[in-house]
Amino acid sequence: MKSVISFLLVLILWIGKSRAQMHCCAAEFTTDVQHLFPRLNDHETLQKLKFSIQNSIGTPQVKEIRVPVVFHIIISDPSTITMDLINSQIEVLNEDFSGKNPDISQVPDCFKKDLAGDTKIRFYLKDVKTRATPQTFIIGNLSSGKTRTEITDPIRTYSTGGLDAISPATILNIWVGNIKMSGEFGEEEELQGYALMPPAPLNLSGVVINARNFGRLYSVNNNYNLGRVCTHEVGHYFGLQHIFGDVSTCTDDNIDDTPIQYDANVVCRTGTYASCKNDGDMYMNYMDYTPDACKYMFTKGQAQKMHQVISAFYPFYLIWDKNAPWNLEMLQELIYVKNISQYQNKAVVEFSTSHPGDITDIYIRKLSDGSWQLHHTADSSFNAQGLEPGEIYEIKLKSGKNNEGFKDFPSTYFLTEAAKFTDGHQMEIN
């Protein structure tokens, strides 16, 4: 079981120049991220976050979670990524997350009891942005033992040749381009895709996919041409770890119904294949490294984890469903944090409500060791003072009208900047 990095992993899939199989550089990149955000390596704080999320009133039993998607196509000739190909990627996501993928019937009998089937998560295309550039985007430098002061991820920023995210608090942004990883000794390795699990700064939120692995590419001769690299990475975006763990051999993903396994499976298998004295590897799980044609399931535990993470970090995706338990009296009573503007050690927290003038109680605390601070406001924002850099904060909202009593809404969590606050810097959160 992994512990200290349960809630933050940069998960990067790559094909080495001398190998045909997939590998992950999560350990190196996680070290860099933890250098910038040491609180994310604090086991006690992460356990508090895990417990809080699992026991949140916002954990949904929903009929449908709708996720708007913006694709950012950044290659030499964006027109080669056709609308048919873009639509095929949306189709793959909806098939895989709804359990309507045709190959789901191939799940072995021993795992059918764990099969999630429909996770209730739906994706729809909101927009496509394009930029013509021959640039290859390098993620890194991932360098063992060297001090890092920033995360280099140029495809997500217009000033470095990429495209800026569109409303990352309320939209799943997916970048598509030619991407590589820069290793310890300056060598470049081709990537298939990567994503960062929450809690994470919004400038690193979303998914990046290599153009050669985007959509259903039946004519392309590689093992990852059916759009399931995107399924895998969106799983990370919703809080899922690799099924095989990332720390050492015979570890797993902290999901009860996924068995431990020795390492990643990188070839198609049939029947029962067991490692680590388990009853069989779940090599057909989307969070393994099995080729696209041979993975076709999430588990019930993975679906529950994704729902918990969505409720805690992406609550906007839930407002489409009037049956979500915290959408009290349908959408008319919905209130959620939508934006934070940071100014040095202060922050302006904005929230959404359909009843301006209601009195809202805002509770905020530093998750590691802070006590609750209470604010009252009849506006749609409030000023939070004394925030510390690189910390996870929790916000709870209560709303009331005309002395009718207050209604509770689920917590929202956010991560402050790692080093120091910059005047006027704005960070949207969910």
C-alpha positions in Angstrom: 0.0 0.0 0.0 1.2 3.5 -0.7 0.7 6.1 2.0 2.6 9.3 1.9 1.8 9.9 -1.7 -1.8 8.7 -1.6 -3.3 11.9 -2.9 -0.6 13.4 -5.1 1.1 11.6 -7.9 2.2 12.8 -11.3 1.7 9.7 -13.4 3.6 9.6 -16.6 3.6 6.8 -19.1 6.5 6.6 -21.6 8.0 4.3 -24.1 11.8 4.1 -23.8 13.9 4.3 -27.0 15.3 0.8 -26.4 12.1 -0.8 -25.1 8.7 -1.6 -26.5 6.9 -1.6 -23.1 5.5 1.2 -21.0 7.2 2.5 -17.9 6.5 5.2 -15.3 8.7 8.0 -13.9 6.3 8.8 -11.1 9.0 8.5 -8.4 11.3 11.1 -9.9 8.5 13.6 -10.7 6.9 13.1 -7.3 10.2 13.9 -5.6 10.2 17.2 -7.5 6.6 18.0 -6.7 7.1 17.2 -3.0 10.2 19.5 -2.9 7.9 22.3 -3.9 4.9 21.1 -1.8 6.4 19.4 1.3 3.0 19.2 3.0 2.1 16.7 0.3 4.6 14.3 1.9 3.1 14.8 5.3 1.4 11.4 6.1 -0.7 12.8 9.0 -2.2 15.6 6.9 -2.9 13.3 4.0 -4.6 10.9 6.3 -6.8 13.7 7.6 -7.6 14.6 4.0 -8.5 11.0 3.2 -10.7 10.7 6.2 -12.4 14.0 5.6 -13.2 13.2 2.0 -14.5 9.7 2.8 -16.8 11.0 5.4 -18.0 14.1 3.6 -21.7 14.7 3.2 -20.8 15.5 -0.4 -20.0 11.9 -1.3 -22.5 11.4 -4.0 -24.9 8.7 -4.9 -25.7 10.2 -8.2 -27.5 9.3 -11.4 -25.0 11.2 -13.6 -21.9 13.3 -13.3 -21.3 15.5 -16.4 -17.8 16.6 -17.3 -17.3 19.3 -19.9 -14.1 18.8 -21.9 -11.9 21.2 -23.8 -9.3 19.8 -26.1 -6.2 21.8 -26.9 -4.6 20.5 -30.1 -1.0 21.8 -30.4 0.8 20.2 -33.3 2.3 21.3 -36.7 -1.0 20.8 -38.5 -3.9 20.7 -36.1 -6.3 19.8 -38.9 -4.8 16.3 -39.0 -6.7 15.8 -35.6 -10.1 15.6 -37.3 -13.4 16.1 -35.6 -14.1 12.4 -36.2 -11.0 11.6 -34.2 -11.9 14.1 -31.5 -15.4 12.7 -31.2 -14.0 9.1 -31.1 -12.0 10.1 -28.0 -15.2 11.4 -26.3 -16.9 8.1 -27.3 -14.1 6.0 -25.8 -14.3 7.9 -22.5 -18.0 7.5 -22.3 -17.9 3.8 -23.2 -15.1 3.0 -20.7 -16.6 5.0 -17.8 -20.1 3.8 -18.4 -19.2 0.1 -18.8 -20.6 0.1 -22.3 -17.4 -0.8 -24.0 -18.0 -4.0 -26.1 -15.0 -5.9 -24.6 -16.3 -5.6 -21.0 -17.7 -9.1 -21.6 -14.1 -10.4 -21.5 -13.6 -9.7 -17.8 -12.6 -13.0 -16.1 -15.3 -14.6 -13.9 -13.1 -14.1 -10.8 -13.3 -10.3 -11.2 -16.9 -9.9 -12.3 -18.1 -9.4 -8.7 -15.7 -6.3 -8.5 -16.7 -4.8 -11.9 -18.0 -1.3 -11.5 -19.9 -1.3 -14.7 -21.3 2.2 -15.0 -19.4 4.8 -12.9 -22.1 7.4 -13.7 -19.4 9.8 -15.1 -20.2 11.3 -18.5 -18.1 13.4 -20.8 -19.2 15.9 -23.4 -17.2 18.1 -25.8 -17.4 21.8 -24.9 -14.7 23.2 -27.2 -11.6 22.6 -29.2 -8.7 25.0 -29.2 -5.8 24.7 -31.7 -2.3 26.1 -32.2 0.0 25.2 -35.1 3.5 24.6 -33.9 6.2 22.0 -34.7 7.3 22.2 -31.1 8.0 19.1 -29.0 7.0 19.8 -25.4 9.5 18.5 -22.8 8.3 17.7 -19.3 11.1 17.8 -16.8 14.0 18.0 -16.2 13.4 15.1 -13.9 16.7 14.9 -12.1 17.5 12.7 -9.1 19.2 14.4 -6.2 19.1 17.9 -7.7 17.2 20.8 -6.1 14.2 21.8 -8.1 12.5 25.2 -7.9 9.8 24.9 -10.5 7.7 22.4 -12.5 8.4 22.6 -16.2 5.3 21.8 -18.2 5.3 24.1 -21.3 2.3 22.6 -23.2 -0.1 24.1 -20.6 1.0 27.8 -21.2 0.7 30.0 -24.2 3.9 31.9 -23.4 5.9 28.7 -23.7 4.4 27.5 -27.0 1.3 25.8 -25.6 -2.2 26.9 -24.7 -3.6 28.2 -21.5 -6.2 26.2 -19.6 -9.9 27.2 -19.9 -11.6 27.5 -16.5 -9.8 24.5 -15.0 -12.0 24.7 -11.9 -15.1 23.7 -13.9 -13.7 22.1 -17.1 -11.5 19.1 -17.8 -8.7 20.4 -20.1 -6.9 17.9 -22.2 -3.8 18.9 -24.2 -2.8 16.9 -27.3 0.7 17.4 -28.7 4.1 15.9 -29.2 5.5 15.3 -25.7 8.6 13.9 -24.3 10.3 13.6 -20.9 13.7 14.9 -20.1 15.6 12.5 -17.9 18.3 12.7 -15.3 21.1 12.9 -17.9 19.4 15.1 -20.4 18.1 12.2 -22.5 14.6 12.6 -24.1 12.0 9.8 -23.9 8.7 9.8 -25.6 5.6 10.1 -23.4 2.2 8.7 -23.9 0.4 10.9 -21.4 0.4 12.3 -17.9 -1.8 13.8 -15.2 -1.6 15.1 -11.7 -3.9 13.8 -9.0 -5.5 16.3 -6.6 -4.8 18.1 -4.4 -2.8 20.1 -7.0 -2.4 23.6 -8.2 -4.8 24.4 -11.0 -2.1 25.4 -13.4 -1.1 21.7 -13.4 -4.7 20.4 -13.5 -6.0 18.4 -16.4 -4.5 15.7 -18.8 -1.8 15.7 -21.4 -1.9 13.1 -24.2 0.6 12.4 -27.0 -0.9 13.0 -30.4 0.1 9.5 -31.5 -2.1 8.0 -28.8 -5.1 10.2 -29.1 -8.5 8.8 -30.1 -9.2 5.6 -32.0 -6.4 5.3 -34.4 -7.0 1.9 -35.9 -4.5 2.5 -38.7 -1.7 3.3 -36.4 0.5 0.3 -35.5 1.1 0.7 -31.8 -0.3 -1.0 -28.7 -2.0 2.2 -27.5 -4.1 3.3 -30.4 -7.7 2.9 -29.1 -8.0 6.0 -26.9 -7.4 4.3 -23.6 -4.3 6.3 -22.7 -6.8 9.1 -22.2 -9.1 6.8 -20.1 -6.0 5.9 -17.9 -5.0 9.5 -17.4 -8.5 10.8 -16.7 -8.6 8.0 -14.0 -5.5 9.7 -12.5 -7.2 13.1 -12.8 -10.1 11.7 -10.7 -7.7 10.4 -8.0 -6.9 6.8 -9.1 -3.3 5.5 -8.7 -1.7 2.8 -10.8 -3.2 -0.5 -9.9 0.3 -2.0 -9.3 1.5 0.8 -7.0 4.5 3.0 -7.6 6.8 2.6 -4.6 8.1 -1.0 -4.8 7.1 -4.4 -6.0 4.0 -6.1 -4.6 2.2 -2.8 -3.7 -1.1 -1.5 -4.8 -3.4 1.5 -5.2 -5.2 1.6 -1.8 -8.4 0.3 -3.3 -9.8 -2.7 -1.5 -11.1 -4.6 -4.5 -8.0 -4.3 -6.7 -5.5 -7.1 -5.9 -1.8 -6.3 -5.3 0.5 -7.3 -8.1 4.3 -7.5 -8.6 4.6 -4.8 -11.2 2.9 -3.3 -14.3 1.5 -5.7 -16.9 2.8 -4.5 -20.3 1.5 -7.3 -22.6 -1.9 -8.8 -23.3 -2.7 -11.8 -21.1 -5.5 -14.3 -20.9 -6.9 -16.5 -18.2 -5.4 -16.2 -14.7 -2.0 -14.7 -14.3 -0.9 -14.3 -10.6 2.0 -12.5 -9.0 2.7 -11.6 -5.4 0.8 -14.7 -4.2 -2.5 -13.1 -5.2 -5.4 -14.8 -6.8 -4.7 -13.2 -10.1 -3.5 -9.9 -11.4 -6.2 -7.5 -12.6 -4.3 -6.9 -15.8 -7.4 -5.8 -17.7 -7.9 -2.8 -15.4 -7.6 0.6 -17.1 -5.1 1.7 -14.5 -2.5 -1.0 -15.5 -0.1 -0.6 -18.4 -1.7 -3.4 -20.5 -2.1 -2.5 -24.2 -5.4 -0.8 -25.1 -7.0 -3.9 -26.7 -6.7 -5.9 -23.5 -7.9 -3.6 -20.7 -11.6 -3.0 -20.2 -12.7 -2.4 -16.6 -12.8 -0.2 -13.5 -13.8 -1.7 -10.1 -16.6 -0.7 -7.7 -13.9 0.6 -5.3 -12.3 2.7 -8.0 -15.7 4.2 -9.0 -16.4 5.1 -5.3 -12.9 6.7 -5.0 -13.6 8.8 -8.2 -17.0 10.0 -6.8 -15.3 11.0 -3.5 -12.6 13.0 -5.3 -15.1 14.7 -7.6 -17.2 15.7 -4.6 -14.1 17.1 -2.8 -12.2 18.8 -5.7 -14.5 19.1 -8.7 -18.0 19.8 -7.2 -19.1 21.7 -10.3 -19.4 18.4 -12.2 -22.2 17.4 -9.8 -24.6 20.3 -10.3 -26.0 18.6 -13.4 -27.6 16.0 -11.2 -30.6 17.2 -9.1 -30.4 13.8 -7.3 -27.0 14.4 -5.7 -27.7 14.4 -1.9 -26.2 17.8 -1.3 -28.0 19.5 -4.2 -30.7 20.4 -1.7 -34.0 21.5 -3.2 -32.4 20.9 -6.7 -30.0 23.4 -8.0 -31.7 26.5 -6.4 -29.9 25.9 -3.1 -26.5 24.9 -4.5 -23.5 26.8 -3.2 -19.9 26.0 -3.9 -16.5 27.7 -3.9 -15.5 28.7 -7.4 -12.5 30.9 -7.3 -9.6 32.1 -5.1 -7.5 35.1 -5.8 -4.3 35.1 -3.7 -2.5 38.2 -2.6 0.6 37.5 -0.5 -0.7 35.8 2.6 -4.3 36.7 1.9 -7.0 35.3 -0.4 -10.3 36.4 -1.7 -12.6 33.4 -1.8 -15.6 33.6 -4.2 -18.5 31.2 -4.1 -21.6 30.7 -6.2 -25.2 30.9 -4.8 -28.5 31.5 -6.5 -29.8 33.5 -3.6 -27.8 36.7 -3.2 -28.4 38.3 0.2 -28.5 35.0 2.1 -26.3 34.9 5.1 -23.4 32.5 4.5 -21.1 31.1 7.2 -17.7 30.2 5.9 -15.5 28.0 7.9 -11.8 27.7 6.8 -8.9 25.8 8.3 -5.4 24.6 7.5 -5.8 20.9 7.3 -2.5 20.0 8.9 -3.0 21.6 12.3 -5.4 24.6 12.0 -8.5 25.3 13.9 -11.7 26.5 12.2 -12.1 30.2 11.6 -15.6 31.5 11.1 -16.6 34.3 8.7 -20.1 35.7 8.0 -21.1 37.4 4.8 -24.1 38.3 2.8 -21.9 38.8 -0.3 -20.6 36.2 -2.8 -17.0 36.4 -1.5 -15.0 36.9 1.6 -11.4 37.7 2.6 -9.2 35.0 4.2 -6.2 36.3 6.1 -3.0 34.7 7.2 -2.8 31.8 4.7 0.5 29.9 4.6 2.2 28.8 1.4 2.2 25.2 0.3 -0.6 24.2 2.6 -3.9 22.3 2.0 -6.9 24.3 3.2 -10.5 23.1 3.8 -13.5 25.3 3.3 -17.0 24.5 4.6 -20.0 26.6 3.7 -23.4 27.0 5.4 -26.2 29.1 4.0 -29.4 30.3 5.6 -32.3 32.7 4.8 -34.8 34.6 6.9 -34.0 32.7 10.0 -35.0 29.4 8.4 -31.9 27.7 9.6 -28.6 26.8 8.0 -28.0 24.1 5.4 -24.6 22.3 5.2 -22.7 21.9 2.0 -19.7 19.7 1.3 -16.1 20.8 1.9 -13.9 22.1 -0.8 -10.1 21.7 -0.6 -7.4 23.8 -2.2 -3.6 24.0 -2.3 -1.9 27.3 -1.8 1.2 28.3 -3.8 4.3 26.5 -2.8 6.9 29.2 -2.3 5.4 32.7 -1.8 2.3 34.4 -2.8 2.5 36.8 -5.8 0.6 40.0 -5.8 -2.4 39.7 -8.0 -1.9 36.0 -8.9 -5.2 34.3 -9.4 -5.8 30.6 -9.0 -9.2 29.1 -9.7 -10.3 26.2 -7.6 -13.3 23.9 -7.6 
